[in-house]
Each structure stands twice: as structure tokens, then as C-alpha cells.
Amino acid sequence: MVGAAVTTKTKWALRLVALLYLALLLIVPVGLIFWRTFQHGFSPFWHSITTHEALHALRVTLEVAITATVLNTVFGITASLLIVRHAFPGKRLLNALIDLPLAVSPVVAGLALILIYGRLTPIGGWLGHQGVNVIFALPGMVIATVFVSLPLVVRELVPVLEEIGTEQEQAAWTLGASAPQTFRRITLPAIRWALAYGIVLALARSLGEFGAVAVVSGKVVGQTQTLTLYVEQQYQNFDKTGAYAVSVMLAMIAIVTLIAMTLFRPKER
Amino acid sequence: MPPAPRPGSAPGQRTRAGAGTALGLGFATLYMSIIVLLPLSAIVWKAHQAGWSGFWADVTTPEAWSTMKLTILLSIAVALTNIVMGTLIAWVLVRDSFPGKRVMDVLIDLPFALPTIVAGLVLLTLYGPTSPIHVTLAYTRPGVFVALLFVTLPFCVRTVQPVLIELDRDMEEAAASLGASRITIFRRIVLPNLMPAILAGGALSFARALSEYGSTVLISGNIPFKTQVASVHIFNQIENDNVTGAAAVATVLLGVSLIVLLAIGVIQRWSVRR
């Protein structure tokens, strides 16, 4: 019947158009950057990603991304439990606001943080007096990264929490388990794959964040420069080898992320 | 699903659960305020600091106006292209089978996982000044368009694909046995069922294209009146210390994004009802 519904000719045409589109947009460009990076062997690549500046950028990136992901994981668990398991005024508002960062331009997010935490603002000025600089420093970069990846953990946890229901938690509860015990022994094991999936998404987004961090970091080489900022700088300084090498490294992280995503992806999707 | 009341037998447990909820709620509120609410309110406040006329003057400077026009037109074009190509790709992934389909299915998500600056650089290797196929899209509008298509590729595919998998083939077969042509079947049976998903995917693509920065910054070359999209414009204004101007354009972007978010919500409720 499938053959009757769609003739072989149409099928081939559709397949060809889809593959051509994907090849021109995605596969050939990504393949090409790998080829350009490795065409003279592995050592130029290794040399480019182990320069002092690149390694420093890697360390800053990891620090910022891991901190942001830990924060978003704690927030994600709390917020999803609140949304699914509790009733409180403003619940719909919280639910709607959590999605907001996905629709906000990273540059706008960065600008928003400058307007609140910049040194010339009341809050930023007060924090500066306490010795905490947010903008053009790591705290600002962490907040910017948290902003752009904020919904990712929550959005994975909410449907799973809704699906598992409360029967087991109630059983544990009546048997005298405390709230933390119930969470650790019943809820956490039930949501662990969705949690892992959300963390992978959030971490990948955090490692690759560019726009928001570009605004709040001030792009100070050797201090607040992340890997993505390093790529931009090397490209604009005509060091294509360096830009390509670090890009390929980030692309490899992205591919590992994809593999992790297919492993953790909830079965029903 | 309504939240079930805790069946706490001892009053002590009830109090603990209540305290836990309050603590969690306090934490979530504080977190959202520090990171999202206060900063975004600051943008709207800054944009309107010089009054409505000041805001209007900031968004109607020739550069701001042309950048917003370009961004919105490009985003519409990106959404339309994704509606067609995303649906087509989803169709091929669900209804067709060929070697390598599984890999293709995984690769669709690559633009989500790839840092946007890398996406821009990757496109420049094929469509940049050193293009091996001699197609130079760098510093042109088509170049920006391709970059936006790259980062929005997964949206329509991933919204349409699950609906297409769930779609009951019986209806199509019944229509075919009653003599309906393939075009009629697609138009009258498949398309109406896919419509909410296609529209949601299109709206998501539009919102993303509207706010995209990283992938366009290298390929656009940042030429005002020609290739400069809104996010790049805002970034320039920040660097030139024109924070008020940046906030004004940012407010417009925020407003349009909010409308799109609401539209997606409406589409989703509509599709649940059907």
C-alpha cells in the first residue's frame, strides 16, 4: 500500500532533495573543516589546540560551563518538582518564564546583565564595593551561561515527573521515609535518564555559548576568553589554522554530545 | 495531572513538606529574578528612560530601522524554507528507508549541539572567500540566510517527525482505495494532521532566526544597511557605548519573541484539542 500511496519516482525525488539539502547545508561544510584541519596530519591540530592561549581558554570554558550546568541542574530539579508536584500561586507564570531564555537573543541576554550588574549600576556598584566584579569577570560569564541554558534541564524533567506519578512516592512517604529519602531512593532513580539527557543538553549549550559571553566577558585575552571567543579572535587575526583546530575540537565535543543524546533520549520520542 | 496531596500521617511530616516547598519556591523565585527577570526588566526600563519619544527615536535611526527590517524579513524567509524543507526531511526520515538513514537522523541535531560561532566558521569553509566550489556568500545577505538555515534546521524536522510517526496510515489507505489521488491524500489527510506541528516548527525557526548572533557574526561581515542583523547591531551599539540604543532595539526583539512564544503556546493548545 505504501507503494500505491507514493510512487517510487516521487520517493526518489524527495529523498534526493532532502539529501542534497543536508549535504550542502550540513555534511559537506562540516566534513570540509575536518579535512582542512587534518589534511597535513594530526600534529598541526595538536599544536594549535595546546598553545598557552588555547589551553587557558579551555580552562575558562570548562570552569564556566560546569558551574553553570551544576546550578541549572539544582534549579532544574527544584523547579520541575515544584511545577509538577506542588500547587502555588504564580505557578503558570513560573512555567512560562522558564521558557523565556530560549526566545531571547544571547546578545540581549548579555546586555540585560550589563544593565543590572555593570559597575555603573546600583547593584553592580554595591557588589563591586564588596569586592565582587560580575561584568568582565567570571561571575558574569557564569550568569550569562546559566541564562541561555536555563530551560534545558527543567524541560526534560517535567514530562517524566508527570508520567511517573506519585504512587511510589506516596508509598514511601506512608512508610515513614523523609522527603530527602523519598527523593533519593524513589524519585531520583525514576528520573535519572531524563536528568542525564537534560544535563548533556545544558552542558553542550554552555560549552558552546558565544553571544551572551561575548557581551559580558569583555573578551580579555588570557583572562575571560572562552574557546568560542578564541575561535572568533583567531579567525579575525587571520590565524585560520588555530580557528579551525579549536572549531574542530568543539565540533568533536558536539558529536560526542549527539551520541550521548541518542543514548539518553527518552524511548517514546 | 493535579498535584496529589501528601498523605502525611504525622503532622510533623506535613510541616516538613510545607517548609520544603516554601524553601524550593523561594530558591526558584530568587534564581529566576537574579538571572532572568531583573536583567530583562532593566532592558525595558533603559529603553524607556528617555520617554516614549526617545525610544521611538532610537528604533527609527536609519541603521536600526534597516537592521530590524532585514532581520524580520530574513526570519520569515527562514521560517518558510524550514516549513517546506523540514517537513520534507521529516517525511523522508519517517516514510522512506535507505542506507545511512539512521546516521542522517542523528546528524539533524548537529546544529543544536554545535557552537554557533563554529557553525559560522564551518559555512565559511564551503561558502567563504576560499570556497573550493567558488561560491562566495561571505558578506552577503544570502550568506546570512544560509547561516540562519543551518542553525534552525532541526526545528521543523523535530516537531513534524513524531506526529508523522504517530499518524494512522489506515486513513491514507482508505482514501487511496476510494480513488483519491496522492496529491488529494496529502492535501486533505496528511497536511491537516501535520499542520500544528509544521506551524510550531516554523514559529520556533522564526524566533531563533530573529535572535541569532553567533553564526551570523563572521559570515555577515557586519555591514550596516546590507548584512547587519539585529543581534549584531545590538552588539555594535554596546561596544560603541550606546547602551540606550541597544536597549531600544533589544526591547523590540523581546516584544516580537514574546508574541511568537505566545503563538507557539496557542498552536500547542490547538493541537492538543484536535
Interface residues (C-beta under 8 A of the other chain):
Chain A: M1 V2 A4 A5 V6 T7 T10 K11 L14 R15 V17 A18 L19 Y21 L22 L24 L25 L26 I27 V28 P29 V30 L32 I33 R36 L71 F75 T78 A79 L81 L82 V84 R85 H86 A87 F88 L94 A96 L97 I98 D99 L100 P101 L102 A103 V104 S105 P106 V107 V108 A109 G110 L111 A112 L113 I114 L115 I116 Y117 T121 I143 V146 F147 L150 E162 G165 T166 Q170 W173 T174 S178 A179 A204 L207 G208 E209 F210 G211 A214 V215 L227 T228 V231 E232 Y235 A243 Y244 S247 L250 A251 A254 I255 T257 L258 I259 M261 T262 R269
Chain B: M1 P2 P3 A4 R6 P7 G8 S9 Q13 R16 A17 G20 T21 G24 L25 F27 A28 T29 Y31 M32 I34 I35 V36 L37 L38 P39 L40 A42 I43 W45 K46 M85 L88 I89 W91 V92 R95 D96 F98 M104 V106 L107 I108 D109 L110 P111 F112 A113 L114 P115 T116 I117 V118 L121 V122 L123 T125 L126 Y127 P132 V146 L149 F150 L153 P162 R169 E172 E173 A176 R182 I185 A207 L210 S211 E212 Y213 G214 V217 L218 A230 S231 V232 I234 F235 I238 V243 A246 A247 A250 L253 L254 S257 L258 V260 L261 G265
